[in-house]
Amino acid sequence: MSEYLQDRNAGNAGDYLKHLLLLQLIKTVLNDYPDRSIAYIESHAGAGLYNLKEIHWKNRHKYRKLVCGDEEQWATFDRLNPLKDMQYFGSFMLAGKLLSGDKKRNLKIVIHEKDEDVVLRIKDCVSELSPDIEGESNPDIIKGEIVELKRVGFDIIICLIDPYFQEGRKDKVWCEMLTYDEPGCFMLMFDTWNLQHAPHCLEEMLIRSIQYQIRGYAIYGNKQSKNILVNIK
């Protein structure tokens, strides 16, 4: 198998930005909605656990300072992702580890990954989370999952839209998810400025962008996530 795209990018500056904000969002939701059933959906899961490239290992402290210089903000990240032996947990592993810490709460995790070799890697590292692993992912599929999860009793949905970045590929199809404002559905979308090429989309759908001086990376949220994102320093 050729080198997996996310293996090259794991633990880069964008990951630190994405994961800090994702964990802050989840912590806020857990605090604001005690005892509510929660489902977590991820549109493009990746392998869940990565061996960092040397350049990302060497620059790990630089990356986090670019994102946020307040070390207290990193306490949850450090607890869940200790970076032992140059290994780095991906988004759904961090989210799942944080959410599963509340044993009294009904929890479901759904991740999308269609690469069969990567799915095998996922199964090697998620025994404590037991996520549902789905294949193909598109906005209609994700919205259908949200509707079904709500129907079966999950009050709160946290959804990370994180399309794989490839040069020249447009992922603006995912823009519509930023207007999906089902009550109790917290949506984050991570992007590498592809959306700049779709201004008609941005004018109507961009709620909040956080850059933290990292050129090329941004987090966007729907209205449910807006106030939480705005308050993260």
C-alpha positions as CSV (number, residue, x, y, z in Angstrom):
1,M,0.0,0.0,0.0
2,S,1.3,3.5,-0.8
3,E,1.9,5.8,2.1
4,Y,-1.4,6.8,3.7
5,L,-2.1,10.5,3.4
6,Q,-2.9,11.0,7.1
7,D,0.3,9.3,8.1
8,R,2.3,12.1,6.5
9,N,0.2,14.8,8.1
10,A,-0.5,13.4,11.5
11,G,0.6,15.7,14.3
12,N,1.1,18.7,12.1
13,A,0.1,22.2,13.2
14,G,-3.4,21.8,11.8
15,D,-3.9,18.7,14.0
16,Y,-3.1,20.6,17.1
17,L,-5.5,23.3,16.2
18,K,-8.3,20.9,15.3
19,H,-7.8,18.7,18.3
20,L,-7.6,21.5,20.9
21,L,-10.9,23.0,19.6
22,L,-12.6,19.6,19.3
23,L,-11.8,18.7,22.9
24,Q,-12.9,22.1,24.1
25,L,-16.2,21.8,22.3
26,I,-16.8,18.3,23.8
27,K,-15.9,19.4,27.3
28,T,-18.3,22.3,27.0
29,V,-21.1,20.1,25.7
30,L,-20.5,17.5,28.5
31,N,-20.8,20.3,31.1
32,D,-23.8,22.0,29.5
33,Y,-25.8,18.9,28.9
34,P,-25.3,16.6,31.9
35,D,-26.9,13.1,31.6
36,R,-27.9,13.5,28.0
37,S,-27.2,10.7,25.5
38,I,-24.4,11.7,23.0
39,A,-23.5,10.4,19.6
40,Y,-20.2,11.4,18.0
41,I,-19.8,11.2,14.2
42,E,-16.7,11.7,12.1
43,S,-16.9,12.0,8.4
44,H,-13.3,10.8,7.5
45,A,-11.8,8.9,10.4
46,G,-8.3,8.0,9.4
47,A,-6.4,5.3,11.4
48,G,-6.8,6.7,14.9
49,L,-3.2,6.1,15.9
50,Y,-0.1,7.3,14.0
51,N,3.7,7.1,14.3
52,L,4.7,10.7,13.8
53,K,7.1,11.9,11.1
54,E,10.4,13.2,12.5
55,I,9.6,16.8,11.4
56,H,6.3,16.8,13.3
57,W,7.8,15.3,16.4
58,K,10.6,17.9,16.5
59,N,8.1,20.8,15.9
60,R,5.4,19.6,18.4
61,H,6.1,22.4,20.9
62,K,6.2,25.0,18.2
63,Y,2.9,23.9,16.8
64,R,1.0,24.1,20.1
65,K,2.4,27.5,20.9
66,L,1.2,28.8,17.5
67,V,-2.3,27.4,18.3
68,C,-2.5,28.5,22.0
69,G,0.2,29.7,24.3
70,D,-1.9,29.1,27.5
71,E,-0.6,25.7,28.7
72,E,-3.7,25.2,30.9
73,Q,-5.8,24.9,27.8
74,W,-3.7,21.8,26.8
75,A,-4.4,19.8,30.0
76,T,-7.1,17.6,28.5
77,F,-5.1,17.1,25.3
78,D,-2.0,16.1,27.2
79,R,-4.0,13.6,29.4
80,L,-5.6,11.9,26.3
81,N,-2.6,12.2,23.9
82,P,0.6,11.9,25.9
83,L,2.8,11.5,22.7
84,K,4.6,8.4,24.0
85,D,7.1,6.8,21.6
86,M,6.3,9.4,18.9
87,Q,2.7,8.2,18.6
88,Y,-0.2,10.5,18.1
89,F,-3.9,9.8,18.6
90,G,-6.3,11.0,15.8
91,S,-9.6,12.9,16.3
92,F,-12.0,10.1,16.9
93,M,-9.7,8.4,19.4
94,L,-9.3,11.7,21.4
95,A,-13.1,12.4,21.2
96,G,-14.0,8.9,22.1
97,K,-11.6,8.7,25.1
98,L,-13.0,12.0,26.4
99,L,-16.6,11.0,25.9
100,S,-16.3,7.5,27.3
101,G,-14.9,8.9,30.5
102,D,-18.5,9.6,31.6
103,K,-19.6,6.0,32.3
104,K,-23.2,7.0,33.2
105,R,-23.9,8.5,29.8
106,N,-25.3,6.6,26.8
107,L,-22.7,7.0,24.1
108,K,-22.4,6.0,20.5
109,I,-19.5,6.6,18.1
110,V,-19.8,6.4,14.3
111,I,-16.8,6.8,12.1
112,H,-16.4,6.7,8.3
113,E,-13.3,5.2,6.7
114,K,-13.3,3.3,3.4
115,D,-9.7,2.3,3.1
116,E,-9.7,-1.4,4.1
117,D,-6.1,-1.4,5.3
118,V,-6.7,1.5,7.5
119,V,-9.9,0.0,8.9
120,L,-7.7,-2.9,10.1
121,R,-5.5,-0.4,11.8
122,I,-8.5,1.1,13.5
123,K,-9.7,-2.2,14.8
124,D,-6.2,-2.7,16.4
125,C,-6.5,0.4,18.5
126,V,-10.1,1.0,19.4
127,S,-11.1,-2.0,21.6
128,E,-12.3,0.3,24.4
129,L,-14.4,2.5,22.2
130,S,-16.2,-0.1,19.9
131,P,-17.2,2.5,17.2
132,D,-19.5,1.7,14.3
133,I,-17.2,1.8,11.3
134,E,-18.9,2.9,8.1
135,G,-17.4,3.3,4.6
136,E,-18.5,6.0,2.1
137,S,-19.2,9.4,3.4
138,N,-21.1,12.4,2.0
139,P,-23.4,15.1,3.4
140,D,-26.6,13.1,2.8
141,I,-25.2,10.1,4.5
142,I,-24.1,12.1,7.6
143,K,-27.5,13.9,7.8
144,G,-29.3,10.6,7.5
145,E,-27.2,9.3,10.4
146,I,-28.0,12.3,12.5
147,V,-31.7,11.9,11.9
148,E,-31.6,8.2,12.8
149,L,-29.5,8.7,15.9
150,K,-32.0,11.4,17.1
151,R,-34.8,9.0,16.4
152,V,-33.4,6.3,18.6
153,G,-32.8,8.6,21.5
154,F,-29.4,10.4,21.2
155,D,-30.2,13.9,22.2
156,I,-26.8,15.5,21.4
157,I,-24.8,14.9,18.2
158,I,-21.2,16.1,17.9
159,C,-20.0,15.8,14.3
160,L,-16.5,16.5,12.9
161,I,-16.4,17.1,9.2
162,D,-12.7,16.6,8.2
163,P,-12.2,15.8,4.5
164,Y,-8.8,14.6,3.4
165,F,-6.8,17.4,2.0
166,Q,-5.4,16.8,-1.5
167,E,-3.9,19.5,-3.7
168,G,-6.4,20.7,-6.3
169,R,-9.4,18.8,-4.8
170,K,-12.5,20.9,-3.9
171,D,-14.4,19.8,-0.8
172,K,-17.0,22.6,-1.0
173,V,-19.7,19.9,-1.1
174,W,-19.3,19.8,2.6
175,C,-20.1,23.5,3.0
176,E,-23.8,22.7,3.3
177,M,-23.2,21.0,6.6
178,L,-22.4,24.3,8.2
179,T,-26.0,25.4,7.8
180,Y,-27.3,22.2,9.4
181,D,-28.8,23.5,12.6
182,E,-30.7,20.6,14.0
183,P,-31.2,21.4,17.7
184,G,-28.5,19.7,19.8
185,C,-26.3,19.1,16.8
186,F,-22.8,20.6,17.2
187,M,-20.9,20.6,13.9
188,L,-17.3,21.4,13.3
189,M,-15.6,21.5,9.9
190,F,-11.8,21.5,9.5
191,D,-10.4,22.9,6.3
192,T,-7.2,24.0,4.6
193,W,-8.6,27.1,2.9
194,N,-10.3,25.2,0.0
195,L,-13.4,27.1,1.0
196,Q,-11.7,30.4,0.0
197,H,-12.4,29.3,-3.6
198,A,-16.2,29.2,-2.9
199,P,-17.0,32.7,-1.7
200,H,-20.7,32.2,-2.5
201,C,-20.6,29.4,0.0
202,L,-18.7,31.3,2.6
203,E,-21.0,34.4,2.6
204,E,-24.0,32.3,3.7
205,M,-22.4,29.5,5.6
206,L,-19.3,30.6,7.5
207,I,-20.1,31.1,11.1
208,R,-16.6,31.4,12.7
209,S,-13.0,30.9,11.6
210,I,-10.2,30.5,14.0
211,Q,-6.7,30.8,12.5
212,Y,-4.2,31.2,15.4
213,Q,-1.5,32.4,13.0
214,I,-1.3,29.0,11.3
215,R,-1.3,29.8,7.6
216,G,-3.8,27.6,5.7
217,Y,-5.8,26.1,8.5
218,A,-9.3,27.0,9.8
219,I,-12.1,25.6,11.9
220,Y,-15.7,26.4,10.9
221,G,-18.8,25.7,13.0
222,N,-22.5,25.7,12.6
223,K,-24.7,27.9,14.8
224,Q,-24.9,25.3,17.6
225,S,-21.1,25.5,17.9
226,K,-20.7,29.2,17.3
227,N,-20.7,30.5,20.9
228,I,-18.4,27.8,22.1
229,L,-15.9,28.5,19.3
230,V,-16.0,32.3,19.9
231,N,-15.2,31.8,23.6
232,I,-12.1,29.7,23.2
233,K,-9.0,31.8,23.6
